[in-house]
Amino acid sequence: MILSFHGAAEGVTGSCHLLEAGGLRLLVDCGLYQGQREVLDENRSPFGFEPRDIEHLLLTHAHLDHCGRIPLLAKQGFHGEIITTAATRELARLVLVDAAHIQEEDAKHAARRAHRRGAPSPEPLYTIADAMWSFDRFGRTARYSEPLALNDAVSVTFLDAGHILGSAAIVVDVCEGTTKRRIVFSGDVGGRGHPIVRDPTPPPRADYVVMETTYGDSLHRSLAESVEELWRAVNETLQRGGNVIIPTFALEHSGDPVLPSRRHPAQPLAGGHARVSRFTDGNLRDRHHAAPPGVFRALVLDPDHQANPPRDSPLH
């Protein structure tokens, strides 16, 4: 068993881990580097492995820093199988097309600047067509807590990570000769008591754990305390006659500020503001709202659909 790291090492974006075990080369996540210019340039660097040699990509969830280089991986020769939950598959399609659109727009702006300098025009990291082609690599659907055999020596089990819809920790069991080993990849782990996603499922005992630790040295306040802080800020702003602007991740977190107002009617807004207008802006939001209603119902209203949809579900 050989484990190597090709992203999110000494940093917090670009998650990409290569596990060589049981005669297979498995990739866990293939995320985009995000941040300052020198970090973004890492996206154009070689992966550190040959994409065509990867048999399976195990995807923990659909945030861009975990799935954003999948089109680039496919563009450079990956022909293996992407395995993930049903909800992650659907959300990743939205995220990757949106990311490709941004890549194309950024390349156009950079081309205009390059033209003025007489320099060659840069190419986008990948295009919408590249993103669409990479969807062909999505294969079997992982169901929470159900082992999935990759060959006679390796099986994987996806567990609910409670981070976003469809998110998972991945348990990899390897049997090489008489030696059995288990390695757990945590993915991003959510908190407890959130209104849409379920609490994370604790993983089993393992020989090795690869843990996302962006907030590993921090203690988070409770959800109730966070709601109180949000409500206090909104009330104070309305009392001054102002507007509240909340930048959020488009995927998952844009719904967080809205739900407390629906679930805490006992907390009235100050100054008699019984009616407050709410607006959500963003291209990804528009694409999400364009999804078939059955998909949204399957993902949110019935949490069991997140990784275990019935056979007639739009997620199958």
C-alpha positions in Angstrom: 0.0 0.0 0.0 1.4 3.4 -1.1 -0.2 6.7 -0.3 0.9 10.0 -1.9 -0.6 13.5 -1.8 -1.1 15.7 -4.8 -3.0 18.6 -3.4 -4.2 20.0 0.0 -0.9 19.2 1.5 0.5 22.2 3.4 -2.6 24.0 2.1 -6.4 23.9 2.2 -7.5 23.5 -1.4 -6.8 21.1 -4.3 -7.6 17.9 -2.4 -6.1 15.0 -4.4 -4.8 11.7 -2.9 -3.4 8.7 -4.7 -3.6 5.3 -3.1 -1.9 2.3 -4.7 -3.2 -0.9 -3.2 -4.5 -4.3 -4.1 -3.3 -4.0 -7.7 -5.2 -0.7 -8.2 -4.4 3.0 -8.5 -7.2 4.9 -6.8 -7.6 8.7 -6.6 -9.6 10.2 -3.8 -10.9 13.6 -5.0 -9.4 15.8 -7.7 -9.9 19.4 -6.5 -9.1 22.8 -7.8 -6.6 25.0 -6.1 -8.2 28.3 -5.0 -6.7 31.5 -3.6 -4.0 33.9 -4.6 -2.4 33.9 -8.1 0.5 31.8 -7.1 -1.9 29.2 -5.7 -4.1 29.3 -8.8 -1.0 28.6 -11.0 -0.7 25.2 -9.3 -3.7 24.1 -11.3 -1.6 24.2 -14.5 1.2 22.1 -12.9 1.5 18.4 -13.7 -0.6 16.2 -11.4 2.4 14.2 -10.2 1.1 11.0 -11.6 -0.1 9.8 -15.0 -3.9 10.3 -15.3 -4.4 7.4 -17.8 -3.0 5.0 -15.1 -5.8 5.8 -12.6 -8.5 3.0 -12.5 -11.0 4.7 -10.1 -11.6 8.2 -8.8 -13.5 8.2 -5.5 -15.2 11.6 -5.0 -16.1 12.7 -1.5 -18.3 15.7 -2.4 -19.1 18.3 -4.9 -17.3 21.4 -3.6 -14.9 22.8 -6.2 -11.7 22.3 -4.1 -12.5 18.5 -4.2 -13.9 18.0 -7.7 -12.7 21.0 -9.7 -9.8 19.4 -11.7 -11.9 16.4 -12.9 -12.3 17.9 -16.4 -8.6 18.6 -16.6 -7.9 15.0 -15.4 -10.1 13.6 -18.2 -8.6 16.0 -20.7 -5.1 14.6 -19.9 -6.0 11.0 -20.4 -8.1 9.7 -17.5 -10.4 7.0 -18.7 -11.2 5.3 -15.4 -14.4 5.3 -13.4 -15.6 8.0 -11.0 -17.6 6.6 -8.1 -19.6 8.9 -5.8 -23.1 9.3 -4.3 -26.1 10.2 -6.4 -26.4 13.7 -5.0 -22.7 14.4 -5.4 -22.9 13.3 -9.1 -25.7 15.7 -9.8 -24.2 18.6 -7.9 -20.8 18.1 -9.4 -22.3 18.5 -12.8 -23.6 22.0 -11.9 -20.4 23.0 -10.2 -18.1 21.9 -13.0 -20.0 23.5 -15.8 -20.1 26.7 -13.7 -16.4 26.5 -13.1 -15.7 25.9 -16.8 -17.7 29.0 -17.7 -15.6 31.0 -15.3 -12.4 29.6 -16.8 -13.5 30.6 -20.3 -14.5 34.1 -19.2 -11.2 34.6 -17.3 -9.3 33.4 -20.4 -11.2 36.0 -22.6 -10.3 38.8 -20.2 -6.6 37.6 -20.0 -6.5 37.4 -23.9 -7.6 41.1 -24.2 -4.8 42.1 -21.8 -2.3 39.9 -23.6 -3.3 41.4 -27.0 -2.6 44.9 -25.7 0.9 43.8 -24.7 1.5 41.8 -27.9 1.7 38.6 -25.8 0.2 35.2 -26.7 -3.3 34.6 -25.5 -3.7 32.1 -22.6 -6.0 29.1 -22.9 -8.6 28.3 -20.3 -7.7 25.6 -17.9 -10.6 23.7 -19.3 -13.8 24.5 -21.3 -17.5 23.8 -20.9 -17.0 21.1 -23.5 -14.2 19.5 -21.5 -16.5 19.5 -18.4 -19.3 17.9 -20.3 -17.0 15.2 -21.7 -15.8 14.4 -18.2 -19.3 13.4 -17.1 -18.9 10.3 -19.2 -16.4 9.1 -16.6 -19.1 8.9 -13.8 -19.9 5.3 -13.3 -21.4 3.3 -10.3 -23.4 5.1 -7.7 -22.2 4.6 -4.1 -24.9 4.1 -1.5 -24.2 5.1 2.1 -22.9 2.3 4.4 -23.0 -0.3 1.6 -19.6 -1.8 0.6 -18.7 -1.7 -3.1 -16.1 -4.1 -4.5 -13.5 -2.6 -6.9 -11.7 -6.0 -7.3 -11.0 -9.1 -5.2 -8.7 -7.2 -2.9 -10.2 -3.7 -2.5 -13.7 -2.6 -1.4 -14.9 0.9 -0.5 -17.7 2.1 1.7 -19.1 5.7 1.6 -20.4 7.1 4.9 -22.5 10.2 5.4 -20.1 13.1 6.2 -22.8 15.6 7.0 -21.0 18.4 5.1 -23.3 19.0 2.1 -25.8 17.0 0.2 -24.3 13.7 -0.8 -21.0 14.3 1.0 -19.1 11.2 2.2 -16.2 9.9 4.1 -14.7 6.9 2.3 -13.5 3.7 4.0 -11.1 1.7 1.9 -10.5 -2.0 2.9 -7.5 -3.7 1.3 -6.5 -7.3 1.5 -3.1 -8.1 0.2 -2.1 -11.7 0.7 -2.8 -12.4 4.4 -2.6 -8.7 5.4 -5.7 -6.7 5.8 -5.6 -2.9 6.2 -8.2 -0.2 6.4 -7.7 3.5 5.5 -10.4 6.2 6.0 -10.5 9.4 4.0 -12.6 11.8 6.0 -13.5 14.3 3.2 -14.9 17.5 4.7 -16.8 16.6 7.9 -19.9 18.6 8.8 -21.2 19.6 12.2 -24.3 18.4 14.0 -27.8 19.7 14.1 -27.9 21.4 10.7 -31.4 21.7 9.1 -30.8 20.1 5.7 -28.0 17.5 6.0 -27.8 14.7 8.5 -25.2 14.4 11.3 -22.0 12.7 10.1 -21.7 9.0 10.6 -18.8 8.0 12.7 -16.3 5.9 10.8 -15.2 2.4 12.0 -11.8 1.7 13.5 -9.0 2.0 10.9 -5.3 1.5 10.5 -4.8 4.9 8.9 -7.0 8.0 8.7 -6.5 10.9 6.2 -8.3 13.8 7.8 -9.2 17.2 6.5 -8.0 19.6 9.1 -8.7 23.1 7.8 -10.3 23.9 11.2 -8.5 21.3 13.1 -7.2 23.7 15.8 -10.6 25.5 16.2 -13.6 24.9 18.4 -16.8 25.9 16.6 -19.7 27.5 18.5 -23.0 25.7 18.5 -25.5 26.2 15.7 -27.9 27.9 18.2 -25.2 30.4 19.1 -24.5 31.1 15.4 -28.2 31.7 14.7 -28.4 34.1 17.6 -25.4 36.1 16.3 -26.9 36.3 12.8 -30.3 37.4 14.2 -28.6 40.1 16.3 -26.7 41.4 13.3 -29.8 41.5 11.1 -31.9 43.3 13.8 -29.2 45.9 14.5 -28.9 46.6 10.8 -32.6 46.9 10.2 -32.9 49.2 13.1 -30.4 51.5 11.4 -32.4 51.3 8.2 -29.6 49.4 6.4 -29.3 46.3 4.2 -27.6 43.0 5.1 -25.2 41.5 2.5 -24.0 38.0 3.3 -21.3 36.5 1.0 -21.7 32.7 0.9 -20.5 29.7 -0.9 -23.1 29.2 -3.7 -23.3 25.5 -3.0 -24.9 24.6 0.3 -24.2 27.7 2.4 -26.5 30.1 0.5 -29.5 28.4 2.1 -28.1 28.6 5.6 -29.1 32.3 6.4 -32.6 31.7 5.1 -33.6 28.6 7.1 -33.2 30.1 10.6 -35.8 32.7 9.8 -38.3 29.9 8.9 -37.4 27.7 11.8 -37.3 30.3 14.5 -40.5 32.3 14.3 -40.3 33.1 18.0 -37.5 35.5 17.2 -39.2 38.5 15.6 -37.3 41.1 13.7 -36.8 44.4 15.4 -38.6 47.6 14.7 -41.8 45.9 13.4 -40.1 44.6 10.3 -42.6 41.7 9.8 -41.8 41.6 6.0 -38.2 41.6 4.8 -37.2 41.1 1.2 -34.5 38.5 0.5 -32.5 38.2 -2.7 -30.0 35.6 -3.8 -27.7 36.4 -6.7 -25.2 34.2 -8.6 -25.0 32.1 -11.8 -24.8 28.8 -9.9 -28.0 29.7 -8.1 -29.7 30.2 -11.5 -28.5 26.8 -12.8 -29.5 25.1 -9.5 -33.0 26.6 -9.7 -33.3 25.3 -13.3 -32.8 21.7 -12.1 -35.9 19.4 -12.4 -38.1 19.8 -9.3 -37.8 16.0 -8.6 -34.1 16.3 -8.2 -34.4 19.0 -5.6 -37.1 17.1 -3.8 -35.0 13.9 -3.8 -31.9 15.7 -2.5 -33.5 17.9 0.2 -36.9 16.8 1.3 -36.1 13.2 1.7 -32.5 12.9 3.1 -32.4 9.1 2.3 -32.2 10.1 -1.4 -28.8 11.7 -1.0 -27.0 8.5 -1.6 -29.7 5.8 -1.6 -32.3 6.9 -4.2 -35.1 4.6 -5.2 -34.9 3.1 -8.7 -37.4 5.5 -10.2 -35.7 8.6 -8.7 -34.5 11.3 -11.1 -31.1 10.7 -9.5 -30.8 7.2 -10.7 
